[in-house]
Amino acid sequence: MASDKELADFLENVERRAFKQAVFAVRDDDAALDVVQDAMIRLAEKYGDKPAADLPLLFQRILQNVIFDYFRRQKVRNTWISLFSSLNPDEERDDFDLLETFQSEDRSTQSESTEDQVSRAETLSLIENEIKKLPIRQREAFLMRYWEDMDVAETAAAMGCSEGSVKTHCSRATHALAHALKAQGIKL
């Protein structure tokens, strides 16, 4: 079993290398710091009682999992933000309308046909209606996390609940929305 000193020394020694590894992966210094801190906390909380010799491999696995989690969260956040950004146009960017352009599979920007614009507007309207149908706590958590781009701690503080509750509400909301939209033939 690693002593507190051995764990602290290990974390101190691995900190810079882990940060560089995270920066290379996520390409954002602030996000990389969050990733490394999260990995260190997970190691200390869950595996602090393991032998010191096991810590390097455990830490690398945890770090990789945290990086994968970061990319999963970014993917979900970016999907919802892009879908909802056209529901409430930003007043500072009146000249840009997301419904006028889209990215095709080959990532080139093309102008949408009127039919595509109408289809997109109908889809966004369906999504908005489904959000209105969510239970209030789920809707609240979902909008704070993915519309307002608040982190879990901020959302928990704003809602007056635990971070685990925020995660549960968001998960249930996304599953309910996905199910409702799939039932209406919409694939995201």
Kinemage of the C-alpha trace (Angstrom):
@kinemage 1
@onewidth
@group {chain A} dominant
@subgroup {mainchain}
@vectorlist {calphas} color= white
{ca met a 1} P 0.000 0.000 0.000
{ca ala a 2} L 1.276 3.415 -0.963
{ca ser a 3} L 1.686 5.872 1.874
{ca asp a 4} L 0.329 9.388 1.617
{ca lys a 5} L 3.882 10.630 1.003
{ca glu a 6} L 4.469 8.098 -1.793
{ca leu a 7} L 1.164 9.064 -3.437
{ca ala a 8} L 1.940 12.776 -3.139
{ca asp a 9} L 5.456 12.257 -4.543
{ca phe a 10} L 4.107 10.195 -7.427
{ca leu a 11} L 1.519 12.841 -8.312
{ca glu a 12} L 4.128 15.604 -8.085
{ca asn a 13} L 6.491 13.697 -10.394
{ca val a 14} L 3.851 12.809 -12.975
{ca glu a 15} L 2.085 16.182 -13.030
{ca arg a 16} L 4.075 17.901 -15.822
{ca arg a 17} L 4.182 14.853 -18.089
{ca ala a 18} L 0.471 14.248 -17.615
{ca phe a 19} L -0.264 17.894 -18.396
{ca lys a 20} L 1.753 17.720 -21.633
{ca gln a 21} L 0.015 14.490 -22.580
{ca ala a 22} L -3.381 16.055 -21.921
{ca val a 23} L -2.488 19.227 -23.863
{ca phe a 24} L -1.508 17.140 -26.859
{ca ala a 25} L -4.791 15.274 -26.646
{ca val a 26} L -7.296 18.068 -25.945
{ca arg a 27} L -5.324 21.021 -27.414
{ca asp a 28} L -6.498 23.412 -24.727
{ca asp a 29} L -4.391 24.308 -21.683
{ca asp a 30} L -7.344 24.988 -19.377
{ca ala a 31} L -9.120 21.786 -20.343
{ca ala a 32} L -5.847 19.864 -19.983
{ca leu a 33} L -5.441 21.167 -16.424
{ca asp a 34} L -8.977 20.027 -15.627
{ca val a 35} L -8.304 16.607 -17.154
{ca val a 36} L -5.100 16.105 -15.148
{ca gln a 37} L -6.694 17.288 -11.911
{ca asp a 38} L -9.658 14.985 -12.437
{ca ala a 39} L -7.338 12.036 -13.126
{ca met a 40} L -5.272 12.787 -10.023
{ca ile a 41} L -8.374 13.048 -7.854
{ca arg a 42} L -9.728 9.764 -9.199
{ca leu a 43} L -6.409 8.033 -8.522
{ca ala a 44} L -6.208 9.363 -4.974
{ca glu a 45} L -9.841 8.607 -4.152
{ca lys a 46} L -10.186 5.175 -5.682
{ca tyr a 47} L -6.679 3.719 -5.814
{ca gly a 48} L -4.715 5.472 -3.078
{ca asp a 49} L -4.551 2.184 -1.181
{ca lys a 50} L -2.772 0.313 -4.007
{ca pro a 51} L 0.976 -0.423 -3.916
{ca ala a 52} L 3.220 2.404 -5.118
{ca ala a 53} L 4.502 0.229 -7.980
{ca asp a 54} L 0.974 -0.020 -9.421
{ca leu a 55} L 0.342 3.736 -9.460
{ca pro a 56} L 1.975 4.602 -12.834
{ca leu a 57} L -0.112 2.127 -14.841
{ca leu a 58} L -3.283 2.937 -12.943
{ca phe a 59} L -2.742 6.660 -13.428
{ca gln a 60} L -2.160 6.317 -17.177
{ca arg a 61} L -5.341 4.303 -17.582
{ca ile a 62} L -7.312 6.814 -15.538
{ca leu a 63} L -5.811 9.718 -17.503
{ca gln a 64} L -6.803 8.111 -20.798
{ca asn a 65} L -10.331 7.488 -19.537
{ca val a 66} L -10.654 11.104 -18.394
{ca ile a 67} L -9.466 12.306 -21.821
{ca phe a 68} L -12.025 10.063 -23.524
{ca asp a 69} L -14.698 11.397 -21.164
{ca tyr a 70} L -13.689 14.939 -22.099
{ca phe a 71} L -14.173 14.210 -25.806
{ca arg a 72} L -17.522 12.515 -25.187
{ca arg a 73} L -18.759 15.531 -23.227
{ca gln a 74} L -17.508 17.898 -25.933
{ca lys a 75} L -19.282 15.913 -28.620
{ca val a 76} L -22.589 15.986 -26.750
{ca arg a 77} L -22.209 19.644 -25.801
{ca asn a 78} L -21.316 20.679 -29.354
{ca thr a 79} L -24.237 18.738 -30.803
{ca trp a 80} L -26.781 20.362 -28.521
{ca ile a 81} L -25.244 23.824 -28.731
{ca ser a 82} L -25.255 23.757 -32.529
{ca leu a 83} L -28.834 22.525 -32.599
{ca phe a 84} L -30.115 25.106 -30.147
{ca ser a 85} L -28.020 28.068 -31.223
{ca ser a 86} L -30.422 28.823 -34.045
{ca leu a 87} L -33.445 28.801 -31.728
{ca asn a 88} L -32.359 32.013 -30.053
{ca pro a 89} L -30.273 34.037 -32.510
{ca asp a 90} L -27.481 36.065 -31.037
{ca glu a 91} L -28.232 39.765 -31.428
{ca glu a 92} L -24.569 40.609 -31.960
{ca arg a 93} L -24.437 38.357 -35.017
{ca asp a 94} L -27.579 39.377 -36.900
{ca asp a 95} L -25.845 38.865 -40.238
{ca phe a 96} L -25.278 35.130 -39.627
{ca asp a 97} L -28.070 32.583 -39.742
{ca leu a 98} L -27.168 28.974 -39.055
{ca leu a 99} L -30.149 27.859 -41.104
{ca glu a 100} L -28.622 29.429 -44.218
{ca thr a 101} L -25.544 27.223 -44.143
{ca phe a 102} L -24.601 23.728 -43.102
{ca gln a 103} L -21.619 21.422 -43.206
{ca ser a 104} L -21.959 18.453 -45.478
{ca glu a 105} L -20.304 15.098 -44.880
{ca asp a 106} L -17.119 16.271 -46.605
{ca arg a 107} L -17.029 19.337 -44.300
{ca ser a 108} L -17.502 21.881 -47.073
{ca thr a 109} L -19.929 24.696 -46.399
{ca gln a 110} L -22.777 24.911 -48.873
{ca ser a 111} L -25.918 26.970 -49.115
{ca glu a 112} L -29.054 25.088 -48.128
{ca ser a 113} L -32.011 24.755 -50.406
{ca thr a 114} L -35.342 26.144 -49.279
{ca glu a 115} L -36.557 22.604 -48.696
{ca asp a 116} L -33.588 21.918 -46.403
{ca gln a 117} L -34.183 25.173 -44.535
{ca val a 118} L -37.835 24.312 -43.960
{ca ser a 119} L -36.887 20.797 -42.883
{ca arg a 120} L -34.298 22.147 -40.434
{ca ala a 121} L -36.778 24.683 -39.022
{ca glu a 122} L -39.354 21.917 -38.514
{ca thr a 123} L -36.770 19.720 -36.811
{ca leu a 124} L -35.708 22.528 -34.486
{ca ser a 125} L -39.346 23.228 -33.675
{ca leu a 126} L -39.880 19.544 -32.805
{ca ile a 127} L -36.802 19.561 -30.593
{ca glu a 128} L -37.978 22.704 -28.820
{ca asn a 129} L -41.405 21.145 -28.230
{ca glu a 130} L -39.834 17.984 -26.830
{ca ile a 131} L -37.695 20.057 -24.460
{ca lys a 132} L -40.853 21.764 -23.209
{ca lys a 133} L -42.305 18.319 -22.409
{ca leu a 134} L -39.398 17.329 -20.164
{ca pro a 135} L -39.963 17.344 -16.401
{ca ile a 136} L -38.912 20.692 -14.981
{ca arg a 137} L -35.745 19.481 -13.193
{ca gln a 138} L -34.549 17.601 -16.265
{ca arg a 139} L -35.271 20.568 -18.517
{ca glu a 140} L -33.554 22.917 -16.079
{ca ala a 141} L -30.412 20.764 -15.836
{ca phe a 142} L -30.336 20.097 -19.573
{ca leu a 143} L -30.608 23.760 -20.554
{ca met a 144} L -28.066 24.925 -17.995
{ca arg a 145} L -25.527 22.314 -19.024
{ca tyr a 146} L -25.932 22.334 -22.798
{ca trp a 147} L -27.538 25.668 -23.613
{ca glu a 148} L -25.865 27.889 -21.029
{ca asp a 149} L -22.658 25.787 -21.136
{ca met a 150} L -22.407 25.639 -17.353
{ca asp a 151} L -20.309 22.908 -15.778
{ca val a 152} L -21.753 20.312 -13.425
{ca ala a 153} L -20.726 22.155 -10.251
{ca glu a 154} L -22.232 25.459 -11.407
{ca thr a 155} L -25.441 23.734 -12.449
{ca ala a 156} L -25.659 21.897 -9.126
{ca ala a 157} L -25.175 25.145 -7.216
{ca ala a 158} L -27.800 26.919 -9.321
{ca met a 159} L -30.313 24.079 -8.935
{ca gly a 160} L -29.571 23.492 -5.265
{ca cys a 161} L -28.798 19.804 -5.684
{ca ser a 162} L -25.796 17.482 -5.846
{ca glu a 163} L -23.573 17.093 -8.880
{ca gly a 164} L -24.743 13.493 -9.159
{ca ser a 165} L -28.342 14.687 -9.420
{ca val a 166} L -27.373 17.086 -12.221
{ca lys a 167} L -25.706 14.252 -14.124
{ca thr a 168} L -28.753 12.032 -13.612
{ca his a 169} L -31.183 14.749 -14.749
{ca cys a 170} L -29.067 15.499 -17.840
{ca ser a 171} L -28.739 11.841 -18.721
{ca arg a 172} L -32.458 11.252 -18.385
{ca ala a 173} L -33.231 14.374 -20.404
{ca thr a 174} L -30.923 13.411 -23.276
{ca his a 175} L -32.284 9.857 -23.339
{ca ala a 176} L -35.878 11.111 -23.290
{ca leu a 177} L -35.163 13.606 -26.072
{ca ala a 178} L -33.358 11.019 -28.168
{ca his a 179} L -36.219 8.546 -27.738
{ca ala a 180} L -38.904 11.130 -28.537
{ca leu a 181} L -37.056 12.430 -31.586
{ca lys a 182} L -36.317 8.923 -32.844
{ca ala a 183} L -40.031 8.115 -32.551
{ca gln a 184} L -40.694 11.084 -34.832
{ca gly a 185} L -38.111 9.890 -37.346
{ca ile a 186} L -35.387 12.388 -36.489
{ca lys a 187} L -31.807 11.176 -36.341
{ca leu a 188} L -29.145 13.384 -34.770
